[in-house]
Amino acid sequence: MDMTRQIISFLGALLILVGYAGHQMGWIDARRPGYNILNAAGSAILFWIALHPFQIGFIVLEGVWTAISLWALARPRTA
């Protein structure tokens, strides 16, 4: 089970880092849904991982990161 959690947390971190690196390199537009989907999915995975064992700092960080990413996905788009 421990190796499974490690793999899952690695994938969560990888999703966030792909979005971040893609944005920094100009490959991903942060105003497009794909960027926020990567962030929301990655941070939600890491939030879940941080619940057991309970790690308050990571829970707050990943919970807020997920909420902001989901808000950015749900907000109305301007032309």
Backbone as CSV, one residue per row, in Angstrom:
resi,resn,N_x,N_y,N_z,CA_x,CA_y,CA_z,C_x,C_y,C_z
1,MET,0.820,-1.198,0.000,0.000,0.000,0.000,0.861,1.259,0.000
2,ASP,1.986,1.239,0.730,2.831,2.417,0.807,3.379,2.804,-0.563
3,MET,3.800,1.838,-1.354,4.321,2.137,-2.695,3.216,2.714,-3.581
4,THR,2.003,2.226,-3.428,0.871,2.758,-4.196,0.657,4.232,-3.872
5,ARG,0.688,4.582,-2.588,0.527,5.985,-2.177,1.661,6.846,-2.724
6,GLN,2.861,6.311,-2.745,4.001,7.058,-3.276,3.816,7.337,-4.766
7,ILE,3.354,6.348,-5.497,3.133,6.510,-6.937,2.019,7.523,-7.191
8,ILE,0.934,7.418,-6.427,-0.184,8.351,-6.579,0.257,9.778,-6.264
9,SER,1.025,9.963,-5.180,1.477,11.313,-4.832,2.451,11.848,-5.884
10,PHE,3.283,10.980,-6.439,4.187,11.395,-7.511,3.385,11.886,-8.716
11,LEU,2.332,11.170,-9.079,1.499,11.574,-10.215,0.811,12.912,-9.950
12,GLY,0.346,13.124,-8.708,-0.260,14.403,-8.351,0.727,15.545,-8.501
13,ALA,1.929,15.354,-7.976,2.966,16.382,-8.095,3.329,16.602,-9.558
14,LEU,3.407,15.538,-10.331,3.754,15.640,-11.742,2.724,16.469,-12.509
15,LEU,1.449,16.279,-12.206,0.411,17.069,-12.883,0.608,18.558,-12.628
16,ILE,0.860,18.926,-11.374,1.076,20.333,-11.042,2.326,20.860,-11.737
17,LEU,3.396,20.075,-11.699,4.652,20.524,-12.291,4.579,20.633,-13.810
18,VAL,3.814,19.769,-14.461,3.625,19.879,-15.911,2.923,21.196,-16.242
19,GLY,1.889,21.522,-15.472,1.199,22.791,-15.681,2.103,23.988,-15.439
20,TYR,2.859,23.951,-14.357,3.756,25.049,-14.015,4.857,25.210,-15.067
21,ALA,5.532,24.123,-15.385,6.614,24.186,-16.369,6.071,24.592,-17.741
22,GLY,4.928,24.027,-18.104,4.325,24.381,-19.386,3.991,25.861,-19.473
23,HIS,3.505,26.411,-18.389,3.196,27.848,-18.363,4.483,28.669,-18.448
24,GLN,5.481,28.307,-17.659,6.740,29.052,-17.657,7.453,28.991,-19.008
25,MET,7.331,27.876,-19.694,7.989,27.708,-20.996,7.146,28.257,-22.151
26,GLY,5.920,28.693,-21.853,5.059,29.244,-22.890,4.296,28.200,-23.680
27,TRP,4.276,26.957,-23.199,3.569,25.880,-23.885,2.103,25.793,-23.485
28,ILE,1.781,26.287,-22.293,0.414,26.212,-21.774,-0.025,27.620,-21.383
29,ASP,-1.184,28.010,-21.842,-1.759,29.312,-21.482,-2.504,29.159,-20.166
30,ALA,-2.103,29.917,-19.152,-2.717,29.822,-17.822,-4.176,30.256,-17.832
31,ARG,-4.621,30.916,-18.884,-6.030,31.331,-18.966,-6.921,30.280,-19.611
32,ARG,-6.324,29.191,-20.057,-7.084,28.110,-20.686,-7.417,27.041,-19.664
33,PRO,-8.491,26.298,-19.869,-8.913,25.289,-18.890,-7.878,24.197,-18.596
34,GLY,-7.085,23.814,-19.567,-6.121,22.732,-19.352,-5.172,22.999,-18.192
35,TYR,-4.723,24.230,-18.079,-3.812,24.612,-17.001,-4.465,24.399,-15.641
36,ASN,-5.693,24.855,-15.499,-6.399,24.728,-14.219,-6.838,23.295,-13.947
37,ILE,-7.093,22.534,-14.987,-7.420,21.118,-14.797,-6.207,20.383,-14.237
38,LEU,-5.021,20.643,-14.785,-3.801,20.031,-14.256,-3.599,20.399,-12.786
39,ASN,-3.762,21.678,-12.466,-3.597,22.131,-11.089,-4.639,21.535,-10.155
40,ALA,-5.894,21.534,-10.568,-6.966,21.009,-9.711,-6.790,19.517,-9.465
41,ALA,-6.489,18.771,-10.514,-6.331,17.326,-10.356,-5.116,16.994,-9.498
42,GLY,-3.999,17.630,-9.780,-2.782,17.361,-9.009,-2.913,17.734,-7.546
43,SER,-3.466,18.907,-7.274,-3.604,19.331,-5.884,-4.661,18.517,-5.143
44,ALA,-5.705,18.081,-5.826,-6.711,17.230,-5.180,-6.093,15.882,-4.787
45,ILE,-5.263,15.344,-5.647,-4.579,14.085,-5.323,-3.690,14.270,-4.099
46,LEU,-2.890,15.341,-4.088,-1.995,15.576,-2.959,-2.758,15.896,-1.682
47,PHE,-3.916,16.560,-1.802,-4.778,16.808,-0.648,-5.222,15.482,-0.043
48,TRP,-5.668,14.572,-0.882,-6.122,13.259,-0.416,-4.980,12.507,0.265
49,ILE,-3.795,12.562,-0.328,-2.635,11.891,0.253,-2.297,12.481,1.623
50,ALA,-2.436,13.795,1.775,-2.076,14.468,3.036,-3.045,14.154,4.172
51,LEU,-4.209,13.599,3.861,-5.183,13.273,4.917,-4.725,12.118,5.799
52,HIS,-3.964,11.186,5.229,-3.521,10.000,5.982,-2.052,9.730,5.718
53,PRO,-1.152,10.037,6.599,-1.368,10.605,7.926,-1.710,12.088,7.820
54,PHE,-2.444,12.556,8.808,-2.942,13.932,8.837,-1.767,14.912,8.868
55,GLN,-1.666,15.751,7.829,-0.599,16.744,7.720,-1.234,18.096,7.416
56,ILE,-1.514,18.870,8.466,-2.304,20.087,8.346,-1.726,21.090,7.347
57,GLY,-0.425,21.269,7.336,0.166,22.229,6.405,-0.114,21.880,4.956
58,PHE,0.048,20.609,4.618,-0.215,20.178,3.248,-1.710,20.155,2.942
59,ILE,-2.530,19.853,3.922,-3.975,19.873,3.716,-4.447,21.282,3.381
60,VAL,-3.959,22.272,4.139,-4.333,23.663,3.857,-3.819,24.081,2.479
61,LEU,-2.548,23.822,2.201,-1.968,24.211,0.919,-2.710,23.592,-0.254
62,GLU,-2.873,22.287,-0.223,-3.492,21.596,-1.353,-4.994,21.847,-1.439
63,GLY,-5.644,22.002,-0.284,-7.073,22.309,-0.286,-7.356,23.667,-0.920
64,VAL,-6.572,24.673,-0.545,-6.743,26.007,-1.124,-6.357,26.002,-2.599
65,TRP,-5.286,25.312,-2.937,-4.848,25.222,-4.339,-5.948,24.598,-5.201
66,THR,-6.561,23.536,-4.693,-7.659,22.887,-5.418,-8.838,23.836,-5.577
67,ALA,-9.212,24.511,-4.487,-10.358,25.428,-4.525,-10.131,26.565,-5.524
68,ILE,-8.947,27.151,-5.520,-8.654,28.244,-6.453,-8.674,27.744,-7.893
69,SER,-8.112,26.578,-8.140,-8.106,26.023,-9.499,-9.519,25.723,-9.985
70,LEU,-10.353,25.179,-9.098,-11.744,24.899,-9.484,-12.515,26.195,-9.711
71,TRP,-12.254,27.223,-8.877,-12.905,28.514,-9.073,-12.513,29.090,-10.435
72,ALA,-11.236,28.992,-10.775,-10.771,29.518,-12.067,-11.426,28.772,-13.236
73,LEU,-11.676,27.484,-13.055,-12.362,26.718,-14.108,-13.823,27.113,-14.234
74,ALA,-14.458,27.459,-13.125,-15.893,27.729,-13.118,-16.240,29.171,-13.453
75,ARG,-15.289,30.076,-13.332,-15.604,31.502,-13.549,-15.937,31.749,-15.015
76,PRO,-16.770,32.755,-15.235,-17.122,33.085,-16.628,-15.901,33.559,-17.397
77,ARG,-15.813,33.178,-18.636,-14.715,33.584,-19.514,-15.065,34.904,-20.190
78,THR,-14.069,35.766,-20.274,-14.271,37.011,-21.010,-13.645,36.862,-22.377
79,ALA,-14.225,37.517,-23.351,-13.726,37.399,-24.741,-12.483,38.178,-24.975
